[in-house]
Amino acid sequence: MYQFYPPIFIVNEETNFSDSWEVFCCNLLNLENNTSRIVRRLPPESGVDLFFPDQKIAYQCKSVETGLTSGFNLTKIKQSYNSALSIKSSLGWDKYVVCINTDLTGTQAENFKNELPNVTILTKSYWTTLCNKFPTMVQGNFRKLIPIFPKTVEEKITDGFYSDYSDHLKSLLKTNSFDLLFYSNRHNSVYRIPVSKEFKVKDLLHILRSIF
């Protein structure tokens, strides 16, 4: 499953996430349309981040760095669309497409349709389909996600703490856990580890040092 947010998602030549998303969308759209004519526009882009002159399509790239659907901002999309309308005749676009890195809830999709009936939106599902279509071309855009299993964490807790305290930590892990993603510059991978929100920072660091 492809995840379109950092630290899993990367574009090596970019350091800013919003720029990375634009580059990624541009590359995949060119692949999908079998062209190299879709290009990025530099600021001030006036609501058009990418442009496909052959088909007169203007693209706006909007990204949520957390990857959460709750971060979808229709107001900002409308503002970009209104800016794009001001250059519609000079740039020569006929179709406006919004590229986002999340999926939408039913309510969000309905609101978008009502507010921007003439605008197409490409969501996470669309980009996932293209990644599956061009896996070799996008493999450099995703760090490997490596799971650390609960059994491993429990073993490190048993080995690293006094028995009473280790039993306490393991009980927290079993009853009140969530997955934490972390990335180290020493490894080109993202690790997923089950932890409890009741863990102390020093406990978590001790567990991680034991694992690595």
N, C-alpha and C positions, 0 to 999 in steps of 0.2 A: 504494500500500500504506500503510495507516494504522499509525502507530507510537504506542503508548500509554505513552510515557515522555518526560521532559524532555530536551533543550529543544524537541523537536518538538511534543510534546503540551502544551497550555496551557489553563487556564481563567482568563480575565482577572481575574475578581473574587476569585480565591484566590491566596495566596502559598505555601501548603503543598501539596506534591504529594499526600499522602494525602487531604486535603480536596478537592483538585481532582478526584481520581478519584471520590470520593463524589458530587460535584455532577454530574459527567459521566454516571455510571451512573444517577443519579436522573432526569436529563433524558431520556436515551435510553429508559429503562424506561417513563417516562410517554408518550413518543412511541409506543413499540411497543404499549402497552396502550390508547392513545387515551384517556388520562385525565390528570388533574392531581392525583390523590389519593395518589400515591406521594410520601412526604415524608421528609426527613432528620430524624434524631433527634439532639439535642444531647447532649454528654456529661453525666452518665455514661450511655452508650447500652446498656450491659450486653450487648454482643455483637450488637446490632441497629442498624445504621447507617441503614437505610431501612426504611420499613414501608408496606405496601399494605393498609389496613384492609378494603377491599371484598373482597379475595380472601384475606385473612389470611396474607399472605406477609411473612416477615422476611428482610431482605437484609443480609449482611455484606460489606463492600467491603475487599478486601485487594490491595495494590499493591506491585510491585517496582520501585523507582525506576530501576534499570538496565535494566529490560525483559527481563532474562535469566531463562530458565526455571530456572536453578540457584538463583535467589533465592526460589523457591516454598517456603513454610514451613507444612507441615501441622500442626505442633505449635501454632502460634499460631491457626490456624483452629479446631482442636479446643478450644482454650481459650476462644475467642469463642463457639463453639457451646455449650459447657458453661455459660457465663455467660447465654446466651440461654435456655437451658432453665429457669433460675431465675426468669425473668419470663414464661415461656410462658403460664401461666394468667392473669396479670394483664394482659399486653399483648394476649393473644388470638390469637397466631399459630399456624397449623397447618402451614405449609410453610417450610422454611429453605433459603435460596439464598445461595451464596457467589459474589461477583463478583471475578474476578481479571483482571489486564492482561497475562498471559502465557498461552501454551499449555502443555500438560503432556506429558512423555514418557510412554511406555507404562507404565513402572514407577510413575511418580508418579500416573497416573490409576488404576492398580490399587490402590495403597496408599490413595488417597483413598476409593475404593469400599469397600475392606475396613474402613477405620477409621470412615467416616461413611456407612453404606449408605442412610440416609434423607435425605441432604442432596444437593441439586442444585448443580452447579458450572457457572458460565458463564465460559468462557475467552476468550482473545484472538480466537479464530475467531468467537465469537458477536458480540462487539462490532464486529468488522470487517464482519460481515453487516449489522448495524444501521446502521453508518456508510454503507455502500453503499446502504441503503434510504432513508436520510435525509441525503444529502450536503450539501444546502443548510443544514440545521440544525446540522451539526457543522463546517462549513468554518472557523469561527472558532476551533476547538479545535486546529488543526494549522498550525504554521508551514510555509511552503514549503521543501522540501528541494532545494537547488540543487547539482548535482554540478560539481566542478572536475576536468576530465579530466587524465589523466597527461601528455598532450602539452602542455597549458598549464603544468603544473608544470615539465616538462623545459625549456620555453622560458624560464621565469623563472629557472631554475637556470643555464642557459647565459648569460643576459644579466646575472646578478647576481653571478657568482663567477669567479675565475680559472679558466682552462681545465682545468688538472689537477684542481683541487678540484671543479669542476662535473662533470667526467667521473666522479669518485669518487661524488658524490651521486647522479648519474643511474644508476650501476650498482647502488647500494643500492636505489634506487626500483624497479628492474626485477627484482631478485632477492629482496627482503625487505621487501615493502610491506604495508600494511593501510590501511583507510579510517578517517580521523579526522573526527568531527563537531565543528564549532565554531559558536558563536553570538555575535554582537556586538549590544550594545544599540543600535547605530546602524542596524542592519538588522533588519527583521522576518522574517528568513529564517535557515535553518540550512544551512550549507555542508558538503559532504562532499568531502574532499580526500585523495588517496592520499599517504601518507608512509612513511618507513622508521623503525623503532624505533631505528636507528643514527643518525638525524639529531640534531644538537645543537639545543638550544632556540633558540639565536641564528640557526641556519640556517633553521629553520622560520619564525621571526618575519620574517626577511629575505624569504623566499619569499612569505609572506602580505602583507607590505607592498607587494611588487612587484605582486601580483595586484590589490590594492585601492587 
